[in-house]
């Protein structure tokens, strides 16, 4: 019961590379979760580097709603 689907959020990222160092940016996030018995899929795409703080704030707020991140 502690791992009920209603308590889980699925997170996927697309990056400019994971080679390390400065310049690696997540440019797309995919979030999937159940709400009211329906599957909700959110896709966020970074159009400009200046949007990164707003995107990160949204993703952090959404993740905070769920105790299990997969």
N, C-alpha and C positions, 0 to 999 in steps of 0.2 A: 504494500500500500504506500510505503514511503517513496516508491519510484513511480507512482501513478503518472500517466501521460499528462495529466493536467498540471503537474508540478515540474514538467520538463520543457526546456527550450533547446532547439537545435541551432547551432551557429556554424556558418561556413564563411570563409574569407577568401578573397583573391588579392594578391599582392603584386607589387612591382618586382619582387624577387626576395629571396631569403638568404642572400649571400652575406649579409651582415653589413654593419657600418651605417652611416647616415644615408638617407635617401630611399630607404625601404618604406613603402607606404602601402597600407591596405586601401585599395581603391573601390572595393565592393564588399558588401556584407549581405549574407542571406540569413534570415531568422525564420524559424518555423516553430509554431506552438499551437496548442488547442485552446480555443476560447468558446465557451457555450456549445461544446460538442462539434465545432467546426474547425478545420485546419486553417490557420492563418499563416500566410507566407509574406514576409516583408523583404523586399530587395532594395538596398540602398547603394547608390552609385556616386562616387566622388567626382563631380564635374570639374572642380577646381580645388587646388590645395587649400585655399582659404576657407573652404567648407568643412575641412577636417574636424575642427573643434565641435561644430554642431552635430556632425555625424557621430563622433565619439560619445557625445553627451546623450544622443538618442539611443545608441546601442547600450551604453551603460545603464540608462534608466530602464530599458526593456529587460536586460539581463537581471536587474535587481528584483524584478517581479517574480522570478522563478528560482527555486532553491537548487535545481539540478540543471547544469549546463552540459550539453552533449555535443 
